[in-house]
Amino acid sequence: MPVMPETAEELYARAAGALHMPPVETWDTFPFDGEMHPRVLRPPVDVEEPRLGNGGVGCRSCAAPEGTYPWTTERWKLHAIHPPTGLPIIVILEPRAHYADPGDLPDELAAELGVMLARIERAVRAIPNVGRVHVCRWGDGSEHLHWWFMARPARFPQLIGSFAAIWDDILPPLPEEIWRDNLAIVLRELSRSG
Ligand SMILES: [Zn+2]
């Protein structure tokens, strides 16, 4: 008999009573200390909540005025998370048109996306003392397709990897004037490579 993909109910039945705490105390990058335990796994919902801007209706990206994007091309637009957060800068790339998931992009736009990812990563990496740029797509918040570029500071081994997204909320916000300089560097590099 063929093995069927696990249903939500089966996953819940198998996992709810069998959660375990990974050895976070051995992970250098784990941001928290103290006694910890997994949260109770809640049963599956019948239907997931639609994402923000579902189907383009009430979509903030589609409705945002052109002026809110410091860098745009014919088919793409880029904005920076503001006010500043803990990381040196976070910029977000979106297609102008409302596409939900990467697999929805027509081939031409998908190919151009590859070029955009490289250009923007390179531009963010040009900020002095940035150790790496994490290029991420989560996809469960706003439906309008968007890619994160998270600059993480160099020379802090604790800040490497995926927890950089959490450290972003733990580090105190970057002073505004430094953030502005960082954004200016990104925009300068983008104009140079464009
Ligand atoms: Zn949209």
Residues whose N, C-alpha, C, O or C-beta is under 5 A from the ligand:
A	BS01	ZN	G56 C59 S61 C62 H98 H144
